[in-house]
Amino acid sequence: MKHRICGIIGIVITLILLILYLPPLLIYQIIDIGNIIGYIVAALVLVFSIQELVRAGADSGKRNYDRSQAGGTRGKLHRQFNHDMGRDTVLIERGGLGSFTADRSIGYDGDRTSHAPAIIWTIIFALIIAFYAQGLIRIASASTVTATESGSETSLVILGCGVRGRRPTRMLRQRIEAARLYLLTNQDIVAVASGGIGAGESISEASCIRDYLTSSSLADQDRTFFAEACRLHGIDAEQIISDNGGSVPVIDAHRVLVDQESSNTEENIGNAIKLLSDGEYPSSSLVLVTQGYHLYRSERIAAYKGAEAAGFTAPVEWWAEPTYATRECASLLYHLIDISH
């Protein structure tokens, strides 16, 4: 019975994993290390489930044999090694009616059960749990600020994450609108838009961020992104838009500095710190705009480079978070191994 229950639970977990990791592939054809890891875990759980269901079927056959030999009711089973025959035998006792000896020659597999598969699967699942735990615990410990928390010596850093042609990806647009909200509620700070030009990008990520923050026509394209950022931080987007004459407010261009040279998170933050310190905007602390799963590593990188930092969370769709949070678990593990050498 326990093998059948484990098999059914495994099938359910496999389906849940597919629901969590397939949408990025099906909706946007995104193949990422995050969902690849998810598919591998789902495949392992599926193999475990099939093995458990096969074992449950084998156990069912043995139980049927027990009943047939014990007069329709399962007797007490006692394994013993028959030295004359050189193999295990099983004694099935019927209360007061004697006993039967069953062995493989008459259809009962009396070999001792090996615990090796259980040990191997325990190790595999322990490693999977440890992989997710080391990442998710640290992701959850990231420092965050609210839209109204700032200081005169604080600067905003908007981390780039992809442009398609000249348009931001959904994830980048979510960061842009979160940055817009923070800049609107903190009028005395500047922002650094970061990110160079990658494959499939006609303009740099930094230029795209600046354009969407400062252009009224671009800001009003799909204002649901701005509403989503406001809702995440408990602010009334409709009130802000109404106060601005029915349009999404734009940010003054002089408040947006541009770093078009960076190609990863470490360069995003390092170049932003240098750009701020070399200019007229020395900052004692940074507010990093990115999705929640990305904040912890970004803050650690900033600390490594000598800057105090906290995060301002950008929205993320439910179907994207498992994939990118898993990728972040892998990045954090790599970062942990890298700094230990």
C-alpha positions as CSV (number, residue, x, y, z in Angstrom):
1,M,0.0,0.0,0.0
2,K,2.8,2.4,0.9
3,H,4.3,2.0,-2.6
4,R,1.0,2.8,-4.3
5,I,0.6,5.9,-2.1
6,C,4.1,7.1,-2.8
7,G,3.6,6.5,-6.5
8,I,0.3,8.5,-6.6
9,I,1.9,11.4,-4.6
10,G,4.8,11.4,-7.1
11,I,2.5,11.6,-10.1
12,V,0.7,14.6,-8.4
13,I,4.0,16.3,-7.7
14,T,5.1,15.7,-11.3
15,L,1.9,17.4,-12.6
16,I,2.5,20.3,-10.3
17,L,6.1,20.8,-11.5
18,L,4.9,20.7,-15.1
19,I,2.3,23.4,-14.3
20,L,4.9,25.5,-12.7
21,Y,7.7,25.1,-15.3
22,L,6.0,24.7,-18.6
23,P,4.2,28.1,-19.1
24,P,7.4,30.1,-20.0
25,L,8.1,27.5,-22.7
26,L,4.6,27.3,-24.0
27,I,3.7,31.0,-23.8
28,Y,7.0,32.7,-24.8
29,Q,9.2,29.8,-25.9
30,I,11.6,30.6,-23.1
31,I,14.2,27.9,-22.5
32,D,16.1,28.9,-19.4
33,I,18.4,27.0,-16.9
34,G,15.6,27.5,-14.4
35,N,12.9,25.6,-16.3
36,I,15.5,23.0,-17.5
37,I,16.2,22.2,-13.9
38,G,12.5,22.0,-13.2
39,Y,12.0,19.6,-16.1
40,I,14.9,17.4,-14.8
41,V,13.4,17.3,-11.3
42,A,9.9,16.5,-12.8
43,A,11.5,13.6,-14.8
44,L,13.2,12.2,-11.7
45,V,10.0,12.3,-9.7
46,L,8.1,10.6,-12.5
47,V,10.7,7.8,-12.7
48,F,10.4,7.4,-8.9
49,S,6.6,7.3,-9.2
50,I,6.6,4.6,-11.9
51,Q,9.0,2.5,-9.9
52,E,6.8,2.8,-6.8
53,L,3.6,1.9,-8.8
54,V,5.4,-1.2,-10.4
55,R,6.5,-2.3,-6.9
56,A,2.9,-1.8,-5.7
57,G,1.7,-4.1,-8.5
58,A,4.3,-6.7,-7.5
59,D,3.3,-6.5,-3.9
60,S,-0.4,-6.9,-4.9
61,G,0.5,-10.2,-6.6
62,K,2.3,-11.5,-3.5
63,R,-0.6,-10.6,-1.3
64,N,-3.0,-12.5,-3.6
65,Y,-0.7,-15.5,-3.3
66,D,-0.7,-15.2,0.5
67,R,-4.5,-15.2,0.6
68,S,-4.8,-18.2,-1.7
69,Q,-2.4,-20.2,0.5
70,A,-3.9,-19.1,3.8
71,G,-7.4,-20.1,3.0
72,G,-8.6,-16.7,1.8
73,T,-7.2,-14.7,4.7
74,R,-3.7,-13.3,4.9
75,G,-1.6,-15.3,7.4
76,K,1.4,-14.2,9.4
77,L,4.6,-14.2,7.2
78,H,7.9,-15.3,8.5
79,R,11.0,-15.3,6.3
80,Q,13.8,-17.7,7.0
81,F,16.8,-18.9,5.0
82,N,16.6,-22.6,4.0
83,H,20.2,-23.8,4.1
84,D,19.2,-27.1,2.3
85,M,17.7,-25.3,-0.7
86,G,20.1,-22.4,-0.6
87,R,17.4,-19.7,-0.7
88,D,14.9,-17.7,1.3
89,T,11.6,-19.3,2.0
90,V,8.4,-17.8,3.5
91,L,6.3,-19.5,6.1
92,I,2.6,-18.6,6.0
93,E,0.9,-19.5,9.3
94,R,-2.8,-20.1,9.7
95,G,-4.0,-20.0,13.3
96,G,-4.3,-23.6,14.5
97,L,-4.3,-25.0,10.9
98,G,-0.7,-25.5,10.3
99,S,1.6,-23.6,7.9
100,F,2.6,-23.5,4.3
101,T,6.1,-22.9,2.9
102,A,6.3,-20.7,-0.2
103,D,9.3,-20.1,-2.3
104,R,10.1,-19.0,-5.9
105,S,9.6,-22.5,-7.3
106,I,5.9,-22.1,-6.6
107,G,5.5,-18.5,-7.6
108,Y,6.6,-16.6,-4.4
109,D,9.7,-14.4,-4.6
110,G,11.1,-14.9,-1.2
111,D,14.4,-13.0,-1.7
112,R,15.3,-10.5,0.9
113,T,14.3,-6.9,-0.1
114,S,17.1,-4.6,-1.1
115,H,17.2,-1.2,0.5
116,A,19.6,0.3,-2.1
117,P,16.8,1.9,-4.3
118,A,15.3,3.6,-1.2
119,I,18.8,4.9,-0.1
120,I,19.6,6.2,-3.6
121,W,16.2,8.0,-3.9
122,T,16.6,9.5,-0.4
123,I,20.0,10.9,-1.4
124,I,18.6,12.3,-4.7
125,F,15.6,14.0,-3.1
126,A,17.7,15.3,-0.2
127,L,20.1,17.0,-2.7
128,I,17.1,18.5,-4.6
129,I,15.6,19.8,-1.3
130,A,19.0,21.2,-0.3
131,F,19.4,22.9,-3.7
132,Y,16.1,24.7,-3.4
133,A,16.4,25.5,0.3
134,Q,19.9,27.1,0.1
135,G,18.5,29.5,-2.6
136,L,14.9,30.2,-1.4
137,I,16.0,30.9,2.2
138,R,18.4,33.5,1.1
139,I,16.1,35.0,-1.5
140,A,13.5,35.4,1.3
141,S,16.0,37.3,3.4
142,A,16.6,40.2,1.0
143,S,16.1,43.7,2.4
144,T,13.4,45.8,0.8
145,V,12.1,49.3,1.0
146,T,8.7,50.9,0.4
147,A,7.9,53.5,-2.2
148,T,8.2,56.3,0.4
149,E,11.4,55.2,2.0
150,S,14.4,57.2,0.7
151,G,17.0,59.8,1.6
152,S,18.8,62.7,-0.1
153,E,21.9,60.5,-0.6
154,T,20.1,57.6,-2.1
155,S,20.1,56.7,-5.7
156,L,18.0,54.2,-7.7
157,V,19.6,51.5,-9.9
158,I,17.3,49.8,-12.4
159,L,18.8,46.5,-13.4
160,G,18.3,45.6,-17.1
161,C,17.0,42.2,-18.2
162,G,16.3,42.1,-21.9
163,V,14.9,44.0,-24.9
164,R,13.2,42.6,-28.0
165,G,14.1,44.9,-30.9
166,R,13.3,48.3,-29.3
167,R,10.7,47.1,-26.8
168,P,11.3,45.9,-23.3
169,T,10.5,42.4,-22.3
170,R,7.6,42.0,-19.9
171,M,10.0,41.6,-17.0
172,L,12.0,44.7,-17.9
173,R,8.8,46.7,-18.4
174,Q,7.7,45.6,-14.9
175,R,11.0,47.0,-13.5
176,I,10.6,50.2,-15.4
177,E,7.2,50.8,-14.0
178,A,8.3,50.0,-10.4
179,A,11.2,52.5,-10.9
180,R,8.7,55.1,-12.2
181,L,6.6,54.7,-9.1
182,Y,9.6,55.0,-6.8
183,L,10.9,58.1,-8.6
184,L,7.5,59.7,-8.5
185,T,7.3,59.3,-4.7
186,N,10.9,60.4,-4.2
187,Q,11.4,63.5,-6.3
188,D,14.9,64.3,-5.0
189,I,16.8,61.3,-6.2
190,V,18.3,60.2,-9.5
191,A,18.2,56.8,-11.2
192,V,20.8,54.8,-13.2
193,A,19.3,52.8,-16.1
194,S,21.7,49.9,-16.7
195,G,22.2,47.3,-19.4
196,G,24.1,47.0,-22.7
197,I,23.0,45.6,-26.1
198,G,22.6,41.9,-26.3
199,A,21.5,39.4,-28.9
200,G,18.3,40.4,-30.6
201,E,18.3,43.9,-29.2
202,S,18.3,47.0,-31.4
203,I,19.0,49.4,-28.6
204,S,20.6,49.0,-25.2
205,E,18.6,48.0,-22.2
206,A,19.6,51.2,-20.5
207,S,18.3,53.3,-23.4
208,C,15.1,51.4,-23.5
209,I,14.6,52.0,-19.7
210,R,15.3,55.7,-20.1
211,D,13.0,56.1,-23.1
212,Y,10.0,54.4,-21.4
213,L,10.5,56.5,-18.2
214,T,10.8,59.8,-20.0
215,S,8.5,59.5,-23.1
216,S,4.8,60.2,-22.5
217,S,3.7,58.1,-25.5
218,L,5.7,55.1,-24.4
219,A,4.7,55.5,-20.8
220,D,1.0,55.3,-21.8
221,Q,1.5,52.1,-23.8
222,D,-0.2,49.4,-21.7
223,R,-0.6,51.3,-18.5
224,T,-1.6,48.1,-16.8
225,F,2.1,47.6,-16.0
226,F,2.1,50.8,-14.0
227,A,-1.1,49.8,-12.2
228,E,0.5,46.4,-11.4
229,A,3.5,48.1,-9.8
230,C,1.3,50.4,-7.8
231,R,-0.9,47.6,-6.6
232,L,2.1,45.6,-5.4
233,H,3.1,48.5,-3.2
234,G,-0.3,49.5,-2.0
235,I,-0.6,52.7,-3.9
236,D,-3.6,54.0,-5.9
237,A,-2.5,54.1,-9.6
238,E,-5.8,55.7,-10.8
239,Q,-5.3,58.6,-8.4
240,I,-1.8,59.2,-9.7
241,I,-3.0,59.0,-13.3
242,S,-6.0,61.3,-12.6
243,D,-3.8,63.9,-11.0
244,N,-1.6,63.8,-14.1
245,G,-4.5,64.6,-16.5
246,G,-5.3,61.0,-17.3
247,S,-1.8,59.9,-18.4
248,V,0.9,57.9,-16.7
249,P,3.5,60.5,-15.4
250,V,6.9,60.7,-17.0
251,I,10.2,61.3,-15.3
252,D,12.5,64.2,-16.2
253,A,15.3,63.1,-18.4
254,H,18.0,64.8,-16.3
255,R,17.1,62.4,-13.4
256,V,17.9,59.3,-15.5
257,L,21.6,58.4,-16.0
258,V,22.5,55.7,-18.5
259,D,25.0,52.8,-18.3
260,Q,25.1,51.1,-21.6
261,E,28.2,49.0,-21.0
262,S,27.1,46.4,-18.6
263,S,26.2,42.8,-19.5
264,N,25.3,41.2,-16.2
265,T,24.2,42.0,-12.7
266,E,27.7,42.5,-11.3
267,E,28.5,44.9,-14.1
268,N,25.1,46.6,-13.8
269,I,25.8,47.5,-10.1
270,G,29.5,48.1,-10.4
271,N,29.1,50.5,-13.4
272,A,26.3,52.3,-11.7
273,I,28.3,52.9,-8.5
274,K,31.2,54.3,-10.7
275,L,28.8,56.5,-12.7
276,L,27.3,58.0,-9.6
277,S,30.6,58.6,-7.8
278,D,32.3,60.1,-10.9
279,G,29.4,62.5,-11.4
280,E,27.5,65.0,-9.2
281,Y,25.4,62.3,-7.4
282,P,27.5,60.7,-4.7
283,S,25.3,58.1,-2.9
284,S,25.6,56.6,0.5
285,S,23.1,53.9,-0.4
286,L,21.4,52.3,-3.4
287,V,17.9,51.1,-4.0
288,L,17.9,48.3,-6.6
289,V,14.9,47.8,-8.8
290,T,14.3,44.2,-9.8
291,Q,12.1,41.2,-9.2
292,G,12.0,39.8,-5.6
293,Y,13.9,36.6,-6.4
294,H,16.8,38.7,-7.8
295,L,17.2,41.1,-4.9
296,Y,19.3,39.0,-2.5
297,R,22.2,38.4,-4.9
298,S,22.0,41.9,-6.2
299,E,22.3,43.3,-2.7
300,R,25.3,40.9,-1.9
301,I,27.1,42.1,-5.1
302,A,26.5,45.8,-4.0
303,A,27.8,45.0,-0.6
304,Y,30.9,43.3,-2.1
305,K,31.5,46.5,-4.0
306,G,31.3,48.7,-0.9
307,A,27.7,50.0,-1.3
308,E,24.8,49.7,1.1
309,A,21.8,48.5,-0.8
310,A,18.2,47.5,-0.4
311,G,15.6,46.4,-3.0
312,F,12.4,47.8,-4.4
313,T,10.4,44.9,-5.7
314,A,9.1,44.8,-9.3
315,P,6.1,42.6,-10.1
316,V,6.4,39.2,-11.7
317,E,3.8,36.8,-13.1
318,W,3.2,33.5,-11.2
319,W,4.2,31.5,-14.3
320,A,7.6,33.2,-14.6
321,E,8.6,33.2,-10.9
322,P,9.3,29.4,-10.5
323,T,11.6,29.4,-13.5
324,Y,13.6,32.4,-12.6
325,A,13.6,31.7,-8.9
326,T,15.1,28.3,-9.7
327,R,17.7,29.9,-11.9
328,E,18.5,32.2,-9.0
329,C,18.9,29.2,-6.7
330,A,21.5,27.9,-9.2
331,S,23.2,31.3,-9.4
332,L,23.4,31.6,-5.6
333,L,24.8,28.1,-5.3
334,Y,27.5,29.0,-7.9
335,H,28.1,32.3,-6.1
336,L,28.5,30.4,-2.8
337,I,31.0,27.9,-4.3
338,D,32.8,30.7,-6.2
339,I,33.5,32.8,-3.1
340,S,34.6,29.8,-1.1
341,H,37.7,29.4,-3.4
